[in-house]
């Protein structure tokens, strides 16, 4: 006969449900170790059934040790509801602490690490069986530096870690924590322009140049007027040419509104003229300045140190200037940012169709 004490011991050791514990003990003739093995097999079977289900919700958690070491982990679940489950939250927190001791950021190696007497993979399987959703440890990353800080936003939706070089003063820690908040909010792709390869910069310049040519009404006025002169010289239909002549004659007309009066065909042909005249236009210093300015603006958006510091009182101070105001010796060595589910193709569900399917 299976006693309540046996069920309690098995539950304490496995965290499985009471009925599952009793059932496995009956099947194992009261042998606790055999029951544990059966529960593990049961969990693996459940996990296998759920493995194909998309897990794009979940949590990001950070763990900092001694102000010099940090780890970030993302664990996914199928629903946002599970990401608020206390047991799931504690599991992710424990994994973040464990990630700090991992030899690398390799997920398979991490899943093979010891965790509460089993492996991380086995513990994950047990959680899947108990929680009832597919769960996935998607990625981990660890850093170390003179000063390491973190920030987790939106109840674990976004997490960022900043590794800085310089004296680990309270001011430096506060500054890097503020920068971690900036990273969470603004999602820079690079720390500085120096991190962008020459090939990437050239590609960005080429794309910006082509984009400018395909938007001729945004070109400098001398270049636009030269293109318009070509367009009315047998390229445009008579109606569009007449509209241009009328608007040019109207000294009070704001040429920014000209595209609103032209046909789509006329606008497409004007862009084609600009692209065809690429070599000549590209030599124009005004156009070169326009392209360089647009590239610089993009770099300010994607490079952390070039971004406007979100808490700047003057609305102009960059992150680099902010760090310099705290300490001339303070610099950023590395940043890591995880956002739950980013890059995962989420399943689009139609609630009405799902209900109809069940009723049918």
Short mmCIF file of the C-alpha atoms (twelve columns), coordinates in Angstrom:
data_MODEL
# 
_entry.id   MODEL 
# 
loop_
_atom_site.group_PDB 
_atom_site.id 
_atom_site.type_symbol 
_atom_site.label_atom_id 
_atom_site.label_alt_id 
_atom_site.label_comp_id 
_atom_site.label_asym_id 
_atom_site.label_seq_id 
_atom_site.Cartn_x 
_atom_site.Cartn_y 
_atom_site.Cartn_z 
_atom_site.pdbx_PDB_model_num 
ATOM 1   C CA . UNK A 1   0.000   0.000  0.000   1 
ATOM 2   C CA . UNK A 2   1.302   3.439  -0.921  1 
ATOM 3   C CA . UNK A 3   1.500   5.769  2.089   1 
ATOM 4   C CA . UNK A 4   1.052   9.525  2.248   1 
ATOM 5   C CA . UNK A 5   4.659   9.814  3.449   1 
ATOM 6   C CA . UNK A 6   5.920   8.108  0.269   1 
ATOM 7   C CA . UNK A 7   3.834   10.424 -1.916  1 
ATOM 8   C CA . UNK A 8   5.156   13.453 -0.016  1 
ATOM 9   C CA . UNK A 9   8.781   12.304 -0.348  1 
ATOM 10  C CA . UNK A 10  8.389   11.733 -4.100  1 
ATOM 11  C CA . UNK A 11  6.665   15.083 -4.529  1 
ATOM 12  C CA . UNK A 12  9.384   16.875 -2.539  1 
ATOM 13  C CA . UNK A 13  12.092  15.291 -4.678  1 
ATOM 14  C CA . UNK A 14  10.456  15.815 -8.070  1 
ATOM 15  C CA . UNK A 15  7.896   18.656 -7.684  1 
ATOM 16  C CA . UNK A 16  5.482   16.476 -9.660  1 
ATOM 17  C CA . UNK A 17  1.728   16.552 -9.025  1 
ATOM 18  C CA . UNK A 18  0.299   14.533 -6.148  1 
ATOM 19  C CA . UNK A 19  -1.772  12.234 -8.375  1 
ATOM 20  C CA . UNK A 20  1.190   11.652 -10.709 1 
ATOM 21  C CA . UNK A 21  3.354   10.755 -7.710  1 
ATOM 22  C CA . UNK A 22  0.788   8.301  -6.361  1 
ATOM 23  C CA . UNK A 23  0.259   6.712  -9.775  1 
ATOM 24  C CA . UNK A 24  3.988   6.217  -10.393 1 
ATOM 25  C CA . UNK A 25  4.509   4.797  -6.896  1 
ATOM 26  C CA . UNK A 26  1.765   2.271  -7.521  1 
ATOM 27  C CA . UNK A 27  3.371   1.334  -10.840 1 
ATOM 28  C CA . UNK A 28  6.794   1.072  -9.170  1 
ATOM 29  C CA . UNK A 29  5.465   -1.028 -6.246  1 
ATOM 30  C CA . UNK A 30  6.444   1.694  -3.788  1 
ATOM 31  C CA . UNK A 31  10.063  1.986  -5.022  1 
ATOM 32  C CA . UNK A 32  10.890  5.713  -4.824  1 
ATOM 33  C CA . UNK A 33  13.875  5.570  -7.197  1 
ATOM 34  C CA . UNK A 34  11.879  3.593  -9.777  1 
ATOM 35  C CA . UNK A 35  9.005   6.056  -9.431  1 
ATOM 36  C CA . UNK A 36  11.406  8.955  -10.063 1 
ATOM 37  C CA . UNK A 37  12.589  7.225  -13.237 1 
ATOM 38  C CA . UNK A 38  9.009   6.656  -14.374 1 
ATOM 39  C CA . UNK A 39  8.140   10.294 -13.735 1 
ATOM 40  C CA . UNK A 40  11.148  11.355 -15.788 1 
ATOM 41  C CA . UNK A 41  10.096  9.115  -18.653 1 
ATOM 42  C CA . UNK A 42  6.563   10.455 -18.392 1 
ATOM 43  C CA . UNK A 43  7.911   13.995 -18.517 1 
ATOM 44  C CA . UNK A 44  10.045  13.206 -21.561 1 
ATOM 45  C CA . UNK A 45  7.030   11.787 -23.359 1 
ATOM 46  C CA . UNK A 46  4.965   14.879 -22.590 1 
ATOM 47  C CA . UNK A 47  7.827   17.135 -23.656 1 
ATOM 48  C CA . UNK A 48  8.197   15.267 -26.939 1 
ATOM 49  C CA . UNK A 49  4.499   15.833 -27.714 1 
ATOM 50  C CA . UNK A 50  4.854   19.561 -27.030 1 
ATOM 51  C CA . UNK A 51  8.209   20.032 -28.782 1 
ATOM 52  C CA . UNK A 52  6.667   21.103 -32.083 1 
ATOM 53  C CA . UNK A 53  4.600   23.880 -30.516 1 
ATOM 54  C CA . UNK A 54  5.918   27.405 -30.928 1 
ATOM 55  C CA . UNK A 55  7.297   28.976 -27.749 1 
ATOM 56  C CA . UNK A 56  7.685   32.709 -28.409 1 
ATOM 57  C CA . UNK A 57  6.695   34.174 -25.048 1 
ATOM 58  C CA . UNK A 58  8.681   33.800 -21.849 1 
ATOM 59  C CA . UNK A 59  11.236  35.725 -19.824 1 
ATOM 60  C CA . UNK A 60  14.635  37.339 -20.035 1 
ATOM 61  C CA . UNK A 61  16.573  37.371 -16.761 1 
ATOM 62  C CA . UNK A 62  19.917  38.924 -15.786 1 
ATOM 63  C CA . UNK A 63  22.243  37.964 -12.960 1 
ATOM 64  C CA . UNK A 64  25.181  40.059 -11.759 1 
ATOM 65  C CA . UNK A 65  27.860  38.755 -9.390  1 
ATOM 66  C CA . UNK A 66  30.308  40.930 -7.508  1 
ATOM 67  C CA . UNK A 67  29.674  43.817 -9.908  1 
ATOM 68  C CA . UNK A 68  32.165  42.317 -12.360 1 
ATOM 69  C CA . UNK A 69  30.429  39.277 -13.836 1 
ATOM 70  C CA . UNK A 70  27.047  39.070 -15.517 1 
ATOM 71  C CA . UNK A 71  24.838  36.654 -17.427 1 
ATOM 72  C CA . UNK A 72  21.674  37.046 -19.454 1 
ATOM 73  C CA . UNK A 73  19.305  34.199 -20.292 1 
ATOM 74  C CA . UNK A 74  16.131  33.876 -22.360 1 
ATOM 75  C CA . UNK A 75  13.684  31.058 -21.643 1 
ATOM 76  C CA . UNK A 76  10.602  30.793 -23.815 1 
ATOM 77  C CA . UNK A 77  7.083   29.556 -23.121 1 
ATOM 78  C CA . UNK A 78  4.031   29.250 -25.332 1 
ATOM 79  C CA . UNK A 79  1.932   31.831 -23.508 1 
ATOM 80  C CA . UNK A 80  2.476   35.047 -21.607 1 
ATOM 81  C CA . UNK A 81  0.386   33.547 -18.788 1 
ATOM 82  C CA . UNK A 82  3.063   30.938 -18.034 1 
ATOM 83  C CA . UNK A 83  5.783   33.610 -18.022 1 
ATOM 84  C CA . UNK A 84  4.102   34.980 -14.878 1 
ATOM 85  C CA . UNK A 85  3.992   31.570 -13.181 1 
ATOM 86  C CA . UNK A 86  6.044   31.765 -9.962  1 
ATOM 87  C CA . UNK A 87  7.679   28.377 -10.519 1 
ATOM 88  C CA . UNK A 88  8.653   29.346 -14.081 1 
ATOM 89  C CA . UNK A 89  10.036  32.704 -12.920 1 
ATOM 90  C CA . UNK A 90  12.159  31.035 -10.228 1 
ATOM 91  C CA . UNK A 91  13.396  28.465 -12.748 1 
ATOM 92  C CA . UNK A 92  14.572  31.237 -15.106 1 
ATOM 93  C CA . UNK A 93  16.259  33.075 -12.224 1 
ATOM 94  C CA . UNK A 94  18.141  29.912 -11.253 1 
ATOM 95  C CA . UNK A 95  19.207  29.368 -14.859 1 
ATOM 96  C CA . UNK A 96  20.580  32.926 -15.039 1 
ATOM 97  C CA . UNK A 97  22.735  32.234 -11.984 1 
ATOM 98  C CA . UNK A 98  23.907  28.943 -13.450 1 
ATOM 99  C CA . UNK A 99  24.723  30.599 -16.786 1 
ATOM 100 C CA . UNK A 100 27.380  32.643 -15.038 1 
ATOM 101 C CA . UNK A 101 29.342  29.422 -14.403 1 
ATOM 102 C CA . UNK A 102 29.019  28.080 -17.959 1 
ATOM 103 C CA . UNK A 103 32.216  27.667 -19.943 1 
ATOM 104 C CA . UNK A 104 30.665  29.177 -23.066 1 
ATOM 105 C CA . UNK A 105 27.425  30.553 -24.476 1 
ATOM 106 C CA . UNK A 106 26.654  27.242 -26.208 1 
ATOM 107 C CA . UNK A 107 23.110  26.197 -25.336 1 
ATOM 108 C CA . UNK A 108 23.636  22.450 -25.753 1 
ATOM 109 C CA . UNK A 109 26.643  22.539 -23.431 1 
ATOM 110 C CA . UNK A 110 24.609  24.587 -20.966 1 
ATOM 111 C CA . UNK A 111 21.742  22.100 -21.053 1 
ATOM 112 C CA . UNK A 112 24.209  19.332 -20.182 1 
ATOM 113 C CA . UNK A 113 25.285  21.124 -16.981 1 
ATOM 114 C CA . UNK A 114 24.234  19.823 -13.571 1 
ATOM 115 C CA . UNK A 115 21.102  21.364 -12.057 1 
ATOM 116 C CA . UNK A 116 19.489  20.216 -8.803  1 
ATOM 117 C CA . UNK A 117 20.842  16.681 -9.104  1 
ATOM 118 C CA . UNK A 118 19.958  16.279 -12.789 1 
ATOM 119 C CA . UNK A 119 20.953  18.087 -15.968 1 
ATOM 120 C CA . UNK A 120 19.469  21.377 -17.109 1 
ATOM 121 C CA . UNK A 121 17.848  19.470 -19.986 1 
ATOM 122 C CA . UNK A 122 16.189  17.008 -17.593 1 
ATOM 123 C CA . UNK A 123 15.002  19.845 -15.352 1 
ATOM 124 C CA . UNK A 124 13.522  21.568 -18.401 1 
ATOM 125 C CA . UNK A 125 11.718  18.387 -19.392 1 
ATOM 126 C CA . UNK A 126 10.256  18.107 -15.906 1 
ATOM 127 C CA . UNK A 127 9.031   21.699 -16.058 1 
ATOM 128 C CA . UNK A 128 7.371   21.053 -19.419 1 
ATOM 129 C CA . UNK A 129 5.550   18.057 -17.984 1 
ATOM 130 C CA . UNK A 130 4.435   19.947 -14.894 1 
ATOM 131 C CA . UNK A 131 3.544   23.314 -16.436 1 
ATOM 132 C CA . UNK A 132 1.918   21.783 -19.505 1 
ATOM 133 C CA . UNK A 133 3.490   23.999 -22.176 1 
ATOM 134 C CA . UNK A 134 6.466   23.688 -24.463 1 
ATOM 135 C CA . UNK A 135 9.417   25.531 -22.892 1 
ATOM 136 C CA . UNK A 136 12.731  26.344 -24.503 1 
ATOM 137 C CA . UNK A 137 16.035  27.676 -23.203 1 
ATOM 138 C CA . UNK A 138 16.823  29.789 -26.211 1 
ATOM 139 C CA . UNK A 139 20.099  31.557 -25.429 1 
ATOM 140 C CA . UNK A 140 22.539  32.648 -22.756 1 
ATOM 141 C CA . UNK A 141 25.400  35.110 -22.757 1 
ATOM 142 C CA . UNK A 142 27.926  35.960 -20.063 1 
ATOM 143 C CA . UNK A 143 30.281  38.919 -19.716 1 
ATOM 144 C CA . UNK A 144 32.995  40.100 -17.352 1 
ATOM 145 C CA . UNK A 145 34.660  43.504 -16.939 1 
ATOM 146 C CA . UNK A 146 35.708  46.129 -14.389 1 
ATOM 147 C CA . UNK A 147 32.069  47.151 -13.986 1 
ATOM 148 C CA . UNK A 148 29.045  45.090 -15.056 1 
ATOM 149 C CA . UNK A 149 25.463  46.297 -14.688 1 
ATOM 150 C CA . UNK A 150 22.075  45.194 -15.994 1 
ATOM 151 C CA . UNK A 151 18.520  46.327 -16.552 1 
ATOM 152 C CA . UNK A 152 15.418  44.213 -17.153 1 
ATOM 153 C CA . UNK A 153 12.337  45.945 -18.534 1 
ATOM 154 C CA . UNK A 154 8.657   45.135 -18.928 1 
ATOM 155 C CA . UNK A 155 8.467   42.316 -16.413 1 
ATOM 156 C CA . UNK A 156 11.202  40.369 -18.163 1 
ATOM 157 C CA . UNK A 157 10.348  41.204 -21.791 1 
ATOM 158 C CA . UNK A 158 13.696  42.914 -22.477 1 
ATOM 159 C CA . UNK A 159 17.022  42.576 -20.704 1 
ATOM 160 C CA . UNK A 160 20.365  44.291 -21.201 1 
ATOM 161 C CA . UNK A 161 23.822  43.893 -19.700 1 
ATOM 162 C CA . UNK A 162 26.632  46.444 -20.001 1 
ATOM 163 C CA . UNK A 163 30.289  45.606 -19.426 1 
ATOM 164 C CA . UNK A 164 32.396  48.705 -18.766 1 
ATOM 165 C CA . UNK A 165 36.068  49.511 -18.330 1 
ATOM 166 C CA . UNK A 166 37.156  51.921 -15.621 1 
ATOM 167 C CA . UNK A 167 37.073  52.340 -11.856 1 
ATOM 168 C CA . UNK A 168 34.036  50.672 -10.299 1 
ATOM 169 C CA . UNK A 169 32.729  53.756 -8.484  1 
ATOM 170 C CA . UNK A 170 29.085  54.201 -7.520  1 
ATOM 171 C CA . UNK A 171 28.827  56.902 -10.190 1 
ATOM 172 C CA . UNK A 172 30.191  54.524 -12.837 1 
ATOM 173 C CA . UNK A 173 27.751  51.789 -11.806 1 
ATOM 174 C CA . UNK A 174 24.831  54.204 -11.935 1 
ATOM 175 C CA . UNK A 175 25.915  55.527 -15.336 1 
ATOM 176 C CA . UNK A 176 26.235  52.055 -16.859 1 
ATOM 177 C CA . UNK A 177 22.864  51.047 -15.406 1 
ATOM 178 C CA . UNK A 178 21.376  54.098 -17.130 1 
ATOM 179 C CA . UNK A 179 23.084  53.027 -20.346 1 
ATOM 180 C CA . UNK A 180 21.597  49.534 -19.931 1 
ATOM 181 C CA . UNK A 181 18.177  51.223 -19.773 1 
ATOM 182 C CA . UNK A 182 19.058  53.122 -22.963 1 
ATOM 183 C CA . UNK A 183 19.978  49.858 -24.692 1 
ATOM 184 C CA . UNK A 184 16.720  48.224 -23.621 1 
ATOM 185 C CA . UNK A 185 14.711  51.172 -24.945 1 
ATOM 186 C CA . UNK A 186 16.615  52.113 -28.122 1 
ATOM 187 C CA . UNK A 187 18.053  48.754 -29.234 1 
ATOM 188 C CA . UNK A 188 21.349  49.926 -30.800 1 
ATOM 189 C CA . UNK A 189 22.998  47.481 -33.180 1 
ATOM 190 C CA . UNK A 190 26.554  48.583 -32.406 1 
ATOM 191 C CA . UNK A 191 28.432  50.212 -29.528 1 
ATOM 192 C CA . UNK A 192 30.298  52.652 -31.789 1 
ATOM 193 C CA . UNK A 193 30.907  53.393 -35.453 1 
ATOM 194 C CA . UNK A 194 34.252  51.630 -35.142 1 
ATOM 195 C CA . UNK A 195 32.369  48.333 -34.777 1 
ATOM 196 C CA . UNK A 196 30.910  48.659 -38.281 1 
ATOM 197 C CA . UNK A 197 33.002  47.120 -41.050 1 
ATOM 198 C CA . UNK A 198 34.020  49.091 -44.128 1 
ATOM 199 C CA . UNK A 199 31.867  46.753 -46.221 1 
ATOM 200 C CA . UNK A 200 28.775  47.438 -44.086 1 
ATOM 201 C CA . UNK A 201 29.361  51.194 -44.241 1 
ATOM 202 C CA . UNK A 202 29.748  51.066 -48.002 1 
ATOM 203 C CA . UNK A 203 26.542  49.063 -48.340 1 
ATOM 204 C CA . UNK A 204 24.692  51.538 -46.109 1 
ATOM 205 C CA . UNK A 205 26.007  54.427 -48.237 1 
ATOM 206 C CA . UNK A 206 24.968  52.715 -51.497 1 
ATOM 207 C CA . UNK A 207 21.476  51.931 -50.219 1 
ATOM 208 C CA . UNK A 208 21.037  55.500 -48.980 1 
ATOM 209 C CA . UNK A 209 22.216  56.890 -52.327 1 
ATOM 210 C CA . UNK A 210 19.835  54.685 -54.307 1 
ATOM 211 C CA . UNK A 211 16.993  55.571 -51.958 1 
ATOM 212 C CA . UNK A 212 17.638  59.286 -52.487 1 
ATOM 213 C CA . UNK A 213 17.610  58.900 -56.269 1 
ATOM 214 C CA . UNK A 214 14.326  57.001 -56.127 1 
ATOM 215 C CA . UNK A 215 12.791  59.832 -54.118 1 
ATOM 216 C CA . UNK A 216 13.618  62.730 -56.465 1 
ATOM 217 C CA . UNK A 217 11.358  65.261 -54.745 1 
ATOM 218 C CA . UNK A 218 13.619  65.061 -51.686 1 
ATOM 219 C CA . UNK A 219 16.697  65.968 -53.739 1 
ATOM 220 C CA . UNK A 220 18.320  69.421 -53.538 1 
ATOM 221 C CA . UNK A 221 16.323  71.960 -55.539 1 
ATOM 222 C CA . UNK A 222 18.935  72.541 -58.317 1 
ATOM 223 C CA . UNK A 223 19.096  68.791 -59.028 1 
ATOM 224 C CA . UNK A 224 15.306  68.419 -58.873 1 
ATOM 225 C CA . UNK A 225 14.754  71.327 -61.251 1 
ATOM 226 C CA . UNK A 226 17.225  69.879 -63.759 1 
ATOM 227 C CA . UNK A 227 15.338  66.563 -63.645 1 
ATOM 228 C CA . UNK A 228 11.987  68.317 -64.077 1 
ATOM 229 C CA . UNK A 229 13.330  70.119 -67.153 1 
ATOM 230 C CA . UNK A 230 14.260  66.731 -68.638 1 
ATOM 231 C CA . UNK A 231 10.873  65.270 -67.717 1 
ATOM 232 C CA . UNK A 232 8.829   67.911 -69.567 1 
ATOM 233 C CA . UNK A 233 11.054  67.568 -72.617 1 
ATOM 234 C CA . UNK A 234 9.135   64.651 -74.128 1 
ATOM 235 C CA . UNK A 235 9.208   62.249 -71.148 1 
ATOM 236 C CA . UNK A 236 6.052   63.231 -69.292 1 
ATOM 237 C CA . UNK A 237 2.534   63.252 -70.652 1 
ATOM 238 C CA . UNK A 238 1.209   66.677 -71.694 1 
ATOM 239 C CA . UNK A 239 -1.132  66.882 -68.725 1 
ATOM 240 C CA . UNK A 240 1.684   66.484 -66.163 1 
ATOM 241 C CA . UNK A 241 3.903   68.899 -68.088 1 
ATOM 242 C CA . UNK A 242 1.080   71.468 -68.048 1 
ATOM 243 C CA . UNK A 243 0.616   71.033 -64.286 1 
ATOM 244 C CA . UNK A 244 4.321   71.676 -63.709 1 
ATOM 245 C CA . UNK A 245 4.223   74.798 -65.888 1 
ATOM 246 C CA . UNK A 246 1.202   76.086 -63.967 1 
ATOM 247 C CA . UNK A 247 2.821   75.523 -60.566 1 
ATOM 248 C CA . UNK A 248 6.101   77.092 -61.651 1 
ATOM 249 C CA . UNK A 249 4.199   80.186 -62.754 1 
ATOM 250 C CA . UNK A 250 2.528   80.433 -59.346 1 
ATOM 251 C CA . UNK A 251 5.139   82.247 -57.216 1 
ATOM 252 C CA . UNK A 252 3.236   81.457 -54.026 1 
ATOM 253 C CA . UNK A 253 3.118   77.696 -54.627 1 
ATOM 254 C CA . UNK A 254 5.009   75.469 -52.185 1 
ATOM 255 C CA . UNK A 255 6.862   72.948 -54.358 1 
ATOM 256 C CA . UNK A 256 6.853   70.430 -51.503 1 
ATOM 257 C CA . UNK A 257 3.243   69.737 -52.523 1 
ATOM 258 C CA . UNK A 258 3.994   69.229 -56.231 1 
ATOM 259 C CA . UNK A 259 3.876   65.387 -56.045 1 
ATOM 260 C CA . UNK A 260 0.224   65.631 -54.915 1 
ATOM 261 C CA . UNK A 261 -0.737  67.100 -58.291 1 
ATOM 262 C CA . UNK A 262 1.198   64.719 -60.562 1 
ATOM 263 C CA . UNK A 263 0.253   61.278 -61.867 1 
ATOM 264 C CA . UNK A 264 1.944   58.146 -60.530 1 
ATOM 265 C CA . UNK A 265 3.375   57.610 -63.996 1 
ATOM 266 C CA . UNK A 266 5.015   61.045 -63.944 1 
ATOM 267 C CA . UNK A 267 6.570   60.430 -60.535 1 
ATOM 268 C CA . UNK A 268 7.877   57.010 -61.588 1 
ATOM 269 C CA . UNK A 269 9.434   58.455 -64.760 1 
ATOM 270 C CA . UNK A 270 11.084  61.268 -62.776 1 
ATOM 271 C CA . UNK A 271 12.653  58.692 -60.430 1 
ATOM 272 C CA . UNK A 272 13.832  56.705 -63.473 1 
ATOM 273 C CA . UNK A 273 15.510  59.841 -64.851 1 
ATOM 274 C CA . UNK A 274 17.298  60.362 -61.521 1 
ATOM 275 C CA . UNK A 275 18.549  56.772 -61.427 1 
ATOM 276 C CA . UNK A 276 19.688  56.981 -65.056 1 
ATOM 277 C CA . UNK A 277 21.626  60.169 -64.237 1 
ATOM 278 C CA . UNK A 278 23.244  58.574 -61.154 1 
ATOM 279 C CA . UNK A 279 26.852  59.141 -62.242 1 
ATOM 280 C CA . UNK A 280 26.390  62.867 -62.828 1 
ATOM 281 C CA . UNK A 281 24.240  63.469 -59.742 1 
ATOM 282 C CA . UNK A 282 26.688  61.544 -57.528 1 
ATOM 283 C CA . UNK A 283 29.412  64.049 -58.435 1 
ATOM 284 C CA . UNK A 284 27.312  66.941 -57.158 1 
ATOM 285 C CA . UNK A 285 28.687  68.166 -53.820 1 
ATOM 286 C CA . UNK A 286 25.256  69.162 -52.564 1 
ATOM 287 C CA . UNK A 287 23.945  65.646 -53.261 1 
ATOM 288 C CA . UNK A 288 27.023  64.079 -51.664 1 
ATOM 289 C CA . UNK A 289 26.393  66.128 -48.538 1 
ATOM 290 C CA . UNK A 290 22.747  65.047 -48.498 1 
ATOM 291 C CA . UNK A 291 23.687  61.359 -48.690 1 
ATOM 292 C CA . UNK A 292 26.433  61.697 -46.077 1 
ATOM 293 C CA . UNK A 293 24.006  63.487 -43.788 1 
ATOM 294 C CA . UNK A 294 21.434  60.716 -44.109 1 
ATOM 295 C CA . UNK A 295 24.075  58.055 -43.445 1 
ATOM 296 C CA . UNK A 296 25.238  59.966 -40.365 1 
ATOM 297 C CA . UNK A 297 21.657  60.134 -39.098 1 
ATOM 298 C CA . UNK A 298 21.311  56.364 -39.495 1 
ATOM 299 C CA . UNK A 299 24.555  55.829 -37.586 1 
ATOM 300 C CA . UNK A 300 23.213  57.962 -34.735 1 
ATOM 301 C CA . UNK A 301 20.218  55.655 -34.575 1 
ATOM 302 C CA . UNK A 302 22.110  52.357 -34.589 1 
ATOM 303 C CA . UNK A 303 25.327  53.210 -32.688 1 
ATOM 304 C CA . UNK A 304 24.932  53.420 -28.916 1 
ATOM 305 C CA . UNK A 305 27.591  56.067 -28.284 1 
ATOM 306 C CA . UNK A 306 26.149  58.295 -31.022 1 
ATOM 307 C CA . UNK A 307 22.578  58.042 -29.774 1 
ATOM 308 C CA . UNK A 308 21.067  60.943 -27.878 1 
ATOM 309 C CA . UNK A 309 21.068  59.974 -24.211 1 
ATOM 310 C CA . UNK A 310 17.408  59.390 -23.331 1 
ATOM 311 C CA . UNK A 311 17.696  61.288 -20.051 1 
ATOM 312 C CA . UNK A 312 19.695  64.196 -21.442 1 
ATOM 313 C CA . UNK A 313 18.425  67.439 -19.918 1 
ATOM 314 C CA . UNK A 314 19.260  69.437 -23.046 1 
ATOM 315 C CA . UNK A 315 17.868  66.782 -25.387 1 
ATOM 316 C CA . UNK A 316 21.165  66.769 -27.291 1 
ATOM 317 C CA . UNK A 317 23.798  65.090 -25.115 1 
ATOM 318 C CA . UNK A 318 24.985  61.808 -26.645 1 
ATOM 319 C CA . UNK A 319 25.644  58.639 -24.663 1 
ATOM 320 C CA . UNK A 320 29.378  59.129 -25.259 1 
ATOM 321 C CA . UNK A 321 29.178  62.659 -23.845 1 
ATOM 322 C CA . UNK A 322 27.158  61.432 -20.888 1 
ATOM 323 C CA . UNK A 323 29.744  58.783 -20.008 1 
ATOM 324 C CA . UNK A 324 32.514  61.344 -20.408 1 
ATOM 325 C CA . UNK A 325 30.750  63.659 -17.971 1 
ATOM 326 C CA . UNK A 326 30.789  60.878 -15.367 1 
ATOM 327 C CA . UNK A 327 34.412  59.830 -15.902 1 
ATOM 328 C CA . UNK A 328 36.892  60.359 -18.714 1 
ATOM 329 C CA . UNK A 329 38.196  56.840 -18.031 1 
ATOM 330 C CA . UNK A 330 34.802  55.124 -18.285 1 
ATOM 331 C CA . UNK A 331 34.205  53.201 -21.528 1 
ATOM 332 C CA . UNK A 332 31.998  50.382 -22.775 1 
ATOM 333 C CA . UNK A 333 33.591  47.056 -23.637 1 
ATOM 334 C CA . UNK A 334 30.487  45.049 -24.521 1 
ATOM 335 C CA . UNK A 335 26.702  45.167 -24.433 1 
ATOM 336 C CA . UNK A 336 24.151  42.338 -24.664 1 
ATOM 337 C CA . UNK A 337 20.436  42.792 -25.266 1 
ATOM 338 C CA . UNK A 338 17.787  40.064 -25.367 1 
ATOM 339 C CA . UNK A 339 14.133  40.639 -26.211 1 
ATOM 340 C CA . UNK A 340 11.667  37.821 -25.654 1 
ATOM 341 C CA . UNK A 341 10.729  36.057 -28.861 1 
ATOM 342 C CA . UNK A 342 12.637  38.362 -31.213 1 
ATOM 343 C CA . UNK A 343 13.156  36.602 -34.544 1 
ATOM 344 C CA . UNK A 344 10.758  33.762 -33.702 1 
ATOM 345 C CA . UNK A 345 7.946   33.321 -36.195 1 
ATOM 346 C CA . UNK A 346 4.810   33.481 -34.098 1 
ATOM 347 C CA . UNK A 347 1.717   31.499 -34.934 1 
ATOM 348 C CA . UNK A 348 -1.212  33.705 -35.876 1 
ATOM 349 C CA . UNK A 349 -4.358  32.336 -34.264 1 
ATOM 350 C CA . UNK A 350 -7.940  33.146 -35.219 1 
ATOM 351 C CA . UNK A 351 -10.037 32.771 -32.068 1 
ATOM 352 C CA . UNK A 352 -13.359 32.583 -33.942 1 
ATOM 353 C CA . UNK A 353 -12.058 29.835 -36.227 1 
ATOM 354 C CA . UNK A 354 -10.681 27.910 -33.241 1 
ATOM 355 C CA . UNK A 355 -14.051 28.035 -31.446 1 
ATOM 356 C CA . UNK A 356 -15.915 27.046 -34.621 1 
ATOM 357 C CA . UNK A 357 -13.529 24.135 -35.113 1 
ATOM 358 C CA . UNK A 358 -14.144 22.846 -31.591 1 
ATOM 359 C CA . UNK A 359 -17.917 23.221 -31.925 1 
ATOM 360 C CA . UNK A 360 -17.847 21.452 -35.299 1 
# 
